[in-house]
Amino acid sequence: MDDKAIEVKNMTGKLDILVIDDDEEDRMNVQRLLDSGGVNAKVHEASDSSSGIAKMKSSNIDCVLIDYRLPDATGLEVLEELRGMNGNNVPLILLTGMGNEQLATEVMKKGASDYLSKSKLNEENLIRSIKNAIQVRSFEKKVSVAEQALADSEKSYRTIVETVSDVIFRLGPDQKVEFINPAIRFFGYDPAELVGHSIDKFIDVPPDSKRFISKVATQAVGPLSTSNLEVNIKETIMDGEVRSIPVLLDAFGLWNVPDEEVFKSDVDKTFLGTLCIARNIMEIKAIEEELLNTQHRLMVMVDELKKISTIDALTGIANRRFFDEYSEKEWKRAQRDKQSFTVVMIDLDCFKSYNDTYGHQKGDTCLKEVAEVIKNSMKRPSDLAARYGGEEFVLTLPETDKEGGYKLAEQLRQQIMTLKLEHENNTCGNYITISLGVATVLAEPGKQFSDLISQADKALYEAKRTGRNRTVVFGREPV
């Protein structure tokens, strides 16, 4: 389906919303709230999981709202089945009754986009939840389309490389041939027989070989790269006779950073090899330049869309999706090096009563201010702060031991208190406070990152159980 507008006032495409709920009044209430909010939407209704799944298969749905308790299944069972058949990654939002918020949060961690309390359901939070869920889905689809376009561009580029009459080859950092295109066959060579060899296998190398090879196997880029260097390719003809064929050769270094970064001494960079082209430059320069420019534009687009899809729309810090991907990579690196790894789970104390007292708009502002403090507490490049869901945040701290994790958590707790954000119904005082759970392990092969998350979650639960506004380290008695 084409991406639909997500700004409520500008929605011109009709949204198809599926509501799976055995209470007819609740299903009708969703339609009423969307209509009163000016959202052009058609609500498809299902009273149980079986009929809801059937409508999901037969209709082009933009978003699904699921009641946690259904006659023939629980919300978790429905969620897992829908995710299994959800090829279009349709966002799933859980609807809960009174007292189900904690359970719904756990289900959201399993893949739901959001959860809403039926008792607090109103036009504002329903539309905001649907809008945010569809927006994330839209970004993910754009990333997928851009990545496919990039792959198609690279395929087209390789087709040209393999079919042009000019010889194109790549040298590795050791100055040996890593790739050479089929055009070399015109000179009597099979590409495979040259891979792994030095250039003197098919190019006449003069007596001053060191200077010559440095020009061919150059590391330079831009104006300093090799251009129009006259070289002779050794052509093998009948009876093993060899003759020299003059060509003009361009060569430029390949690095893992943009060209403008290569000459900066303070940039961490790696030389990947050299790309060489023996050709008539004027014949295909225009098409090659256009292909390279297109590839660059697509790569920039992919990077930008990936960045957008990994940022939490409300707080501006990393979202749950990026946290999962980043933490798994850092965990594997820590396992390889057998390093300490710390996770800190953070929860705003009595935040439900804050929203009830001050309203969701003020609640969103509060979350932004807290998130800014949390983000600024990350001092090392490898440290990551992310929104875990609702009013929960999480810190990933590679190469951090238990004491280091506790110290950072306590500093963060004090910083939140110094904000003095008014919260008259907080059981810990009159201002916003946070509870934190810290867990640390030595990352070793066989251990699971999910177990570390579970330990931090248990420590957080203990911090809330023993009075809130405190830090608890897993395995250590609360202070």
Backbone hydrogen bonds, N-H to C=O, Kabsch-Sander energy under -0.5 kcal/mol:
donor,donor_aa,acceptor,acceptor_aa,energy
8,V,6,I,-0.6
10,N,7,E,-1.1
11,M,8,V,-1.2
12,T,10,N,-0.6
15,L,40,N,-2.6
17,I,15,L,-0.7
17,I,42,K,-2.6
18,L,63,C,-2.5
19,V,17,I,-0.5
19,V,44,H,-3.1
20,I,18,L,-0.5
20,I,65,L,-3.1
21,D,19,V,-0.8
21,D,46,A,-2.6
24,E,22,D,-0.7
27,R,23,D,-1.8
28,M,24,E,-2.5
29,N,25,E,-2.0
30,V,26,D,-1.4
31,Q,27,R,-1.2
32,R,28,M,-2.2
33,L,29,N,-2.6
34,L,30,V,-2.2
35,D,31,Q,-2.5
36,S,32,R,-2.6
37,G,33,L,-1.3
38,G,35,D,-1.5
39,V,34,L,-2.5
40,N,38,G,-0.5
41,A,39,V,-1.3
42,K,15,L,-3.2
43,V,41,A,-0.5
44,H,17,I,-3.5
44,H,42,K,-0.6
46,A,19,V,-2.1
52,G,48,D,-1.9
53,I,49,S,-2.7
54,A,50,S,-1.9
55,K,51,S,-2.1
56,M,52,G,-2.0
57,K,53,I,-1.7
58,S,54,A,-1.7
59,S,55,K,-1.9
61,I,59,S,-1.2
62,D,16,D,-2.9
63,C,16,D,-1.2
64,V,91,P,-2.2
65,L,18,L,-3.2
66,I,64,V,-0.5
66,I,93,I,-2.9
67,D,20,I,-2.7
68,Y,95,L,-2.3
70,L,68,Y,-0.7
70,L,73,A,-1.7
73,A,70,L,-0.6
75,G,68,Y,-2.1
78,V,74,T,-2.3
79,L,75,G,-2.7
80,E,76,L,-2.4
81,E,77,E,-2.0
82,L,78,V,-2.8
83,R,79,L,-2.5
84,G,80,E,-1.5
85,M,81,E,-1.1
86,N,82,L,-0.6
87,G,85,M,-1.8
89,N,86,N,-1.5
93,I,64,V,-3.3
94,L,114,D,-2.5
95,L,66,I,-3.9
96,T,116,L,-2.6
100,N,97,G,-1.6
104,A,100,N,-2.9
105,T,101,E,-2.3
106,E,102,Q,-1.6
107,V,103,L,-1.9
108,M,104,A,-2.3
109,K,105,T,-1.5
110,K,107,V,-1.3
111,G,108,M,-1.7
112,A,107,V,-0.9
113,S,92,L,-3.0
114,D,92,L,-0.9
116,L,94,L,-2.9
118,K,96,T,-3.7
120,K,117,S,-0.7
121,L,118,K,-1.1
126,L,122,N,-2.1
127,I,123,E,-2.0
128,R,124,E,-2.3
129,S,125,N,-2.0
130,I,126,L,-2.2
131,K,127,I,-2.8
132,N,128,R,-2.6
133,A,129,S,-2.1
134,I,130,I,-2.4
135,Q,131,K,-2.1
136,V,132,N,-2.1
137,R,133,A,-1.8
138,S,134,I,-2.3
139,F,135,Q,-2.3
140,E,136,V,-2.2
141,K,137,R,-2.1
142,K,138,S,-2.1
143,V,139,F,-2.2
144,S,140,E,-2.0
145,V,141,K,-2.4
146,A,142,K,-2.6
147,E,143,V,-2.5
148,Q,144,S,-2.0
149,A,145,V,-2.3
150,L,146,A,-2.3
151,A,147,E,-2.2
152,D,148,Q,-2.5
153,S,149,A,-2.3
154,E,150,L,-2.4
155,K,151,A,-2.1
156,S,152,D,-2.2
157,Y,153,S,-2.3
158,R,154,E,-2.4
159,T,155,K,-2.0
160,I,156,S,-1.8
161,V,157,Y,-2.3
162,E,158,R,-2.3
163,T,159,T,-0.9
163,T,160,I,-0.8
164,V,160,I,-2.2
167,V,278,A,-1.6
168,I,166,D,-0.5
169,F,276,C,-2.3
170,R,179,F,-2.8
171,L,274,T,-3.1
172,G,176,K,-2.9
175,Q,172,G,-2.3
177,V,197,H,-2.8
178,E,170,R,-3.3
179,F,170,R,-1.4
181,N,168,I,-2.4
184,I,181,N,-1.8
185,R,182,P,-2.2
186,F,183,A,-1.5
187,F,184,I,-1.7
188,G,185,R,-2.0
189,Y,184,I,-1.3
193,E,190,D,-1.2
194,L,190,D,-0.6
194,L,191,P,-1.3
195,V,191,P,-1.1
196,G,177,V,-3.0
197,H,194,L,-2.1
201,K,198,S,-1.6
202,F,199,I,-1.8
203,I,199,I,-2.1
204,D,232,N,-2.9
209,S,207,P,-2.3
212,F,208,D,-1.8
213,I,209,S,-3.2
214,S,210,K,-1.8
215,K,211,R,-1.1
215,K,212,F,-0.6
216,V,212,F,-1.9
217,A,213,I,-3.6
218,T,215,K,-0.7
218,T,216,V,-0.8
224,L,221,V,-1.4
225,S,222,G,-1.8
226,T,251,A,-1.8
229,L,249,L,-2.7
230,E,228,N,-0.5
231,V,229,L,-0.6
231,V,247,V,-2.4
233,I,231,V,-0.5
233,I,245,I,-2.8
234,K,202,F,-2.5
235,E,233,I,-0.7
235,E,243,R,-3.7
236,T,187,F,-2.1
236,T,234,K,-0.5
237,I,235,E,-0.6
237,I,241,E,-3.7
240,G,237,I,-1.1
241,E,238,M,-1.6
243,R,235,E,-2.4
245,I,233,I,-2.6
247,V,231,V,-2.7
249,L,229,L,-2.7
250,D,277,I,-2.5
251,A,226,T,-2.4
252,F,275,L,-1.8
253,G,220,A,-3.8
254,L,273,G,-3.1
256,N,270,T,-1.3
261,E,258,P,-1.9
262,V,258,P,-0.7
262,V,259,D,-1.1
263,F,259,D,-0.5
264,K,261,E,-1.2
265,S,263,F,-0.5
267,V,264,K,-1.2
269,K,267,V,-0.6
272,L,254,L,-3.3
273,G,254,L,-1.0
274,T,171,L,-2.5
275,L,252,F,-2.3
276,C,169,F,-3.2
276,C,274,T,-0.5
277,I,250,D,-2.8
278,A,167,V,-3.2
279,R,248,L,-2.1
279,R,277,I,-0.8
281,I,279,R,-0.9
283,E,280,N,-1.3
284,I,280,N,-0.7
285,K,281,I,-1.0
288,E,284,I,-2.4
289,E,285,K,-2.6
290,E,286,A,-2.0
291,L,287,I,-2.1
292,L,288,E,-2.5
293,N,289,E,-2.3
294,T,290,E,-2.5
295,Q,291,L,-2.5
296,H,292,L,-2.3
297,R,293,N,-2.6
298,L,294,T,-2.4
299,M,295,Q,-2.3
300,V,296,H,-2.3
301,M,297,R,-2.3
302,V,298,L,-2.6
303,D,299,M,-2.3
304,E,300,V,-2.4
305,L,301,M,-2.7
306,K,302,V,-2.6
307,K,303,D,-2.0
308,I,304,E,-2.3
309,S,305,L,-2.4
310,T,306,K,-0.7
310,T,307,K,-0.9
311,I,308,I,-1.3
312,D,317,I,-3.4
316,G,312,D,-2.2
318,A,385,A,-1.0
319,N,310,T,-2.3
323,F,319,N,-2.2
324,D,320,R,-2.5
325,E,321,R,-2.0
326,Y,322,F,-3.2
327,S,323,F,-2.7
328,E,324,D,-1.7
329,K,325,E,-1.6
330,E,326,Y,-2.5
331,W,327,S,-2.7
332,K,328,E,-2.1
333,R,329,K,-2.0
334,A,330,E,-2.5
335,Q,331,W,-2.4
336,R,332,K,-2.1
337,D,333,R,-1.8
338,K,334,A,-1.1
339,Q,334,A,-1.8
341,F,441,V,-2.4
342,T,397,L,-2.0
343,V,439,A,-2.4
344,V,395,L,-1.8
345,M,437,G,-2.7
346,I,393,F,-3.0
347,D,435,S,-2.3
348,L,391,E,-1.3
349,D,433,T,-2.3
351,F,348,L,-1.0
354,Y,350,C,-1.1
355,N,351,F,-2.3
356,D,352,K,-2.2
357,T,353,S,-2.0
358,Y,354,Y,-3.2
359,G,355,N,-1.9
363,G,359,G,-1.8
364,D,360,H,-2.6
365,T,361,Q,-1.8
366,C,362,K,-2.2
367,L,363,G,-2.3
368,K,364,D,-2.0
369,E,365,T,-2.0
370,V,366,C,-2.4
371,A,367,L,-2.6
372,E,368,K,-2.0
373,V,369,E,-1.6
374,I,370,V,-2.3
375,K,371,A,-2.9
376,N,372,E,-2.1
377,S,373,V,-0.9
377,S,374,I,-0.7
378,M,375,K,-1.5
379,K,377,S,-0.9
383,D,380,R,-1.2
384,L,396,T,-2.1
386,A,394,V,-2.4
387,R,318,A,-2.6
388,Y,386,A,-0.6
388,Y,392,E,-2.0
389,G,392,E,-1.5
392,E,389,G,-2.2
393,F,346,I,-2.4
394,V,386,A,-2.5
395,L,344,V,-2.4
396,T,384,L,-2.8
397,L,342,T,-2.8
397,L,395,L,-0.5
399,E,340,S,-1.5
400,T,340,S,-0.6
400,T,397,L,-0.7
405,G,401,D,-2.4
406,Y,402,K,-2.4
407,K,403,E,-2.6
408,L,404,G,-2.2
409,A,405,G,-2.3
410,E,406,Y,-2.6
411,Q,407,K,-2.2
412,L,408,L,-2.3
413,R,409,A,-2.4
414,Q,410,E,-2.2
415,Q,411,Q,-2.1
416,I,412,L,-2.2
417,M,413,R,-1.7
418,T,414,Q,-1.8
419,L,415,Q,-0.7
419,L,416,I,-0.9
420,K,416,I,-0.5
420,K,417,M,-1.2
422,E,420,K,-0.7
423,H,430,N,-3.3
426,N,423,H,-1.7
429,G,426,N,-1.6
432,I,421,L,-2.7
435,S,347,D,-2.5
436,L,470,R,-2.4
437,G,345,M,-2.5
438,V,472,V,-2.7
439,A,343,V,-2.2
441,V,341,F,-2.0
443,A,339,Q,-2.6
443,A,441,V,-0.8
447,K,444,E,-2.0
451,D,448,Q,-0.6
452,L,448,Q,-1.0
453,I,449,F,-2.0
454,S,450,S,-2.1
455,Q,451,D,-2.0
456,A,452,L,-2.2
457,D,453,I,-2.4
458,K,454,S,-2.1
459,A,455,Q,-2.2
460,L,456,A,-2.1
461,Y,457,D,-2.3
462,E,458,K,-2.1
463,A,459,A,-2.0
464,K,460,L,-2.1
465,R,461,Y,-2.5
466,T,462,E,-2.0
467,G,464,K,-1.2
468,R,463,A,-2.4
472,V,436,L,-2.4
474,F,438,V,-3.4
476,R,473,V,-2.3
